[in-house]
Amino acid sequence: MLSPTVVILLIMTAYPLIFTFFYSFTNYNLLRNLRSPAKITVFQNYVKLLKDPYFQQSIWNTVKFTIFAVIFEMLIGFAMALFVNSLHKGQKTMRTLLLLPYLLPTVTVALSWRMMLSPNYGIVNQVLQALHLPVFNWFSDIRTAFGMLVLIDVWQSAPFVFLLLYAALQSVPQGQYEAARIDGANSLKILFYVTIPNIKNSLALCALLRTIDSFRLFDKVNLLTGGGPANSTSTITQYLYNYGIKSLDFGFGSAGAIVMTILVLILSSVYIKRAIS
């Protein structure tokens, strides 16, 4: 009974992983190798990748994006969960409204924000003009492009954090809150000494999931900036798409994918170790 699932996992997971790892040590290019087989280049792809200043900047952009996005998503999602959990009426309605951004397809979100922030007909610039404030070409200006990507990702993904933490808050024993109030604890002390200790594993899980998801960000960057301006918004995945997939240089792209996987595993191991301890 398990064999169909095992076969699917082998085909969809194990084979692509082995394929990627093997071809990261070759000069495999789809067009070039239609006529001749790929050759083993050992670590040439990795050396070329790690020496490339554009890849180094893409790593820094990805790490910086992940840090900002995860911090803001955790803070906003936690605040939303606390607010909805404190409501005596209308929890279901508010929960549904707050989840709407996360339920929208990423492409829809990206295109909607691109229209709103358009320098020609976007509603944001029109409002700024009406208020006699400076307007920007939001996705083409090096001062604003990165911040807009963080803002859009936080807007869409904070509801995911809210949903997980809201579910965790439902399992906190009410007796602990009552005991804390009887002992004279204020709201802030209840938050830090009752609420957070009870949901710390859920907080770690949310941070882990959002870190992994943010680290492999591609769709928003590709649709909104393409990695520009001046490579200021290029993430690792966008770099691999621009310099690997577009040119069908799968050997080079595979090396980048392996490097990105190692970085994600390092970050994940830190979260998992903290959660277990």
C-alpha positions in Angstrom: 0.0 0.0 0.0 2.9 2.3 0.6 4.6 1.6 -2.7 2.7 4.2 -4.9 3.6 6.9 -2.4 7.2 5.8 -2.3 7.4 5.7 -6.1 6.0 9.2 -6.4 8.4 10.6 -3.8 11.4 9.0 -5.5 10.3 10.4 -8.9 9.3 13.9 -7.6 12.0 14.3 -4.9 14.9 11.9 -5.0 15.5 11.9 -8.7 15.5 15.7 -9.1 17.8 16.1 -6.1 20.3 13.5 -7.5 20.0 15.0 -11.0 20.8 18.5 -9.6 23.7 17.4 -7.5 25.3 15.4 -10.3 25.0 18.0 -13.0 26.3 20.7 -10.6 29.8 19.1 -11.3 29.3 19.2 -15.1 29.2 21.8 -17.9 25.7 20.6 -18.8 23.9 23.0 -21.2 20.7 21.8 -22.8 21.4 23.3 -26.2 25.1 22.5 -26.4 24.8 19.0 -25.0 22.2 17.9 -27.6 25.2 17.2 -29.9 27.8 16.2 -27.3 27.6 14.7 -23.8 28.2 16.9 -20.7 31.7 16.9 -19.3 32.8 16.6 -15.6 34.2 20.0 -14.5 34.4 19.0 -10.8 34.2 22.3 -8.8 34.4 24.8 -11.7 30.8 25.8 -11.4 31.0 26.4 -7.7 34.2 28.4 -8.0 32.7 30.5 -10.8 29.5 31.0 -8.8 31.2 32.0 -5.5 33.6 34.4 -7.2 30.8 36.2 -9.1 30.1 39.6 -7.4 26.5 39.5 -8.6 25.9 36.2 -6.8 27.5 37.6 -3.7 25.2 40.5 -3.8 22.3 38.2 -4.4 23.1 36.3 -1.3 23.3 39.5 0.7 20.0 40.7 -0.8 18.3 37.3 0.1 19.6 37.3 3.6 18.6 41.0 4.2 15.2 40.3 2.7 14.7 37.2 4.8 15.7 39.1 8.0 13.4 42.1 7.4 10.5 40.0 6.1 10.5 37.4 8.9 10.8 40.0 11.7 8.0 42.1 10.4 5.8 39.1 9.6 6.3 37.6 13.0 5.6 40.9 14.8 2.5 41.8 12.8 1.2 38.3 12.7 1.6 37.9 16.4 -0.1 41.2 17.0 -3.0 40.2 14.8 -3.4 36.9 16.6 -3.4 38.6 20.0 -6.0 41.1 18.8 -8.4 38.5 17.3 -8.0 36.2 20.3 -9.0 39.0 22.6 -12.2 39.7 20.8 -15.4 38.5 22.4 -17.5 38.9 19.3 -16.8 38.7 15.6 -13.7 36.5 15.7 -14.8 34.4 12.7 -15.4 37.5 10.6 -12.2 39.2 11.5 -10.3 36.0 11.0 -11.7 35.6 7.5 -10.9 39.2 6.6 -7.3 39.0 7.8 -6.6 35.8 5.9 -7.7 37.2 2.5 -4.2 38.5 1.5 -2.7 35.1 2.1 -5.4 33.3 0.1 -4.7 35.3 -3.0 -2.4 33.9 -5.7 1.1 35.4 -5.6 0.8 36.5 -9.2 -2.4 38.3 -8.5 -0.9 40.1 -5.5 2.2 41.1 -7.5 0.3 42.4 -10.5 -2.2 44.3 -8.2 0.6 46.1 -6.4 2.4 46.8 -9.6 -0.8 48.6 -10.9 -1.3 50.5 -7.6 2.4 51.6 -7.6 2.6 52.4 -11.3 4.4 55.7 -11.9 1.9 56.6 -14.6 -1.5 55.6 -13.4 -1.0 54.1 -10.0 -3.3 55.2 -7.2 -0.5 55.6 -4.7 1.3 58.3 -6.8 -2.0 60.0 -7.6 -2.7 60.3 -3.8 0.9 61.6 -3.2 0.5 64.2 -6.0 -2.8 65.3 -4.5 -1.1 65.8 -1.2 1.8 67.7 -2.9 4.3 65.0 -1.8 7.1 63.6 -3.9 6.3 60.6 -6.1 8.5 57.7 -7.0 9.0 55.1 -9.7 8.7 52.5 -7.0 10.1 49.4 -8.7 12.8 51.2 -10.8 14.2 53.4 -8.1 17.1 51.9 -6.1 15.9 53.7 -3.0 12.4 52.1 -2.9 12.5 48.9 -4.9 13.8 46.6 -2.1 11.5 48.1 0.5 8.5 47.6 -1.7 9.3 43.9 -2.1 9.5 43.6 1.7 6.2 45.5 2.2 4.4 43.3 -0.4 5.7 40.1 1.1 4.8 41.1 4.6 1.3 42.2 3.5 0.7 38.8 1.9 2.5 36.5 4.4 1.7 38.0 7.8 -1.8 36.4 7.8 -0.1 33.0 7.6 1.8 33.7 10.8 -1.4 35.0 12.3 -3.3 31.8 11.5 -0.7 29.5 13.1 -0.2 31.7 16.2 -4.0 32.2 16.6 -4.4 28.4 16.6 -1.6 28.1 19.2 -3.2 30.8 21.4 -6.4 28.7 21.5 -4.5 25.9 23.3 -3.1 28.1 26.1 -4.8 27.1 29.4 -7.1 29.8 30.7 -6.3 28.8 34.2 -2.8 30.2 33.8 -4.2 33.6 32.8 -6.6 33.6 35.8 -3.8 32.7 38.2 -1.6 35.5 36.8 -4.3 38.1 37.2 -5.0 36.9 40.7 -1.2 37.4 41.5 -1.5 41.0 40.2 0.3 40.5 36.8 -0.4 43.2 34.3 -1.0 42.6 30.5 2.6 42.9 29.6 3.8 40.4 32.2 1.0 38.0 31.2 2.3 38.3 27.6 5.9 37.6 28.4 5.5 35.1 31.3 2.3 33.2 30.2 1.5 33.6 26.6 4.9 33.5 24.9 6.3 30.5 26.9 3.2 28.5 26.0 3.4 29.2 22.3 7.2 29.3 21.9 7.3 26.1 19.8 4.7 27.6 17.4 6.7 30.8 17.2 9.8 28.8 16.3 7.9 26.8 13.7 6.5 30.0 12.1 9.9 31.6 12.0 11.3 28.4 10.4 8.6 28.2 7.7 8.8 31.9 6.9 12.6 31.8 6.7 12.6 28.9 4.3 9.8 30.5 2.2 11.4 34.0 2.2 14.9 32.6 1.3 13.6 31.0 -1.9 11.6 34.1 -3.0 11.3 34.3 -6.8 7.9 35.1 -8.2 7.4 38.6 -6.7 11.0 39.6 -7.7 10.6 38.2 -11.2 7.3 39.9 -11.8 8.0 43.3 -10.2 11.7 44.1 -10.7 13.5 41.2 -12.4 16.3 41.7 -10.0 16.9 45.4 -10.7 17.5 48.2 -10.5 21.3 47.7 -10.5 20.9 44.2 -9.0 19.6 45.7 -5.8 16.6 43.3 -5.5 18.2 40.2 -7.1 17.7 37.2 -4.9 19.5 33.8 -5.2 16.6 32.3 -7.1 16.3 35.3 -9.4 20.1 35.2 -10.1 19.9 31.4 -10.9 17.0 32.2 -13.3 18.8 35.0 -15.1 22.2 33.3 -15.4 21.3 29.6 -15.4 17.8 28.8 -16.6 17.4 31.5 -19.2 20.7 30.5 -20.9 19.9 26.8 -20.3 23.2 26.4 -18.4 21.8 23.8 -16.1 25.2 22.8 -14.7 25.8 26.3 -13.4 22.2 26.7 -12.2 22.4 23.3 -10.4 25.5 24.5 -8.5 23.6 27.6 -7.4 20.7 25.5 -6.3 22.9 23.2 -4.2 24.5 26.3 -2.5 21.1 27.8 -1.8 19.9 24.4 -0.3 23.0 24.3 2.0 22.3 27.9 3.2 18.6 27.0 3.9 19.7 23.9 5.8 22.1 25.9 8.0 19.3 28.4 8.9 16.8 25.6 9.5 19.2 23.7 11.8 19.6 26.9 13.9 15.8 27.2 14.4 15.3 23.5 15.0 18.1 23.4 17.6 16.6 26.4 19.4 13.1 24.9 19.3 14.3 21.6 20.8 16.4 23.3 23.5 
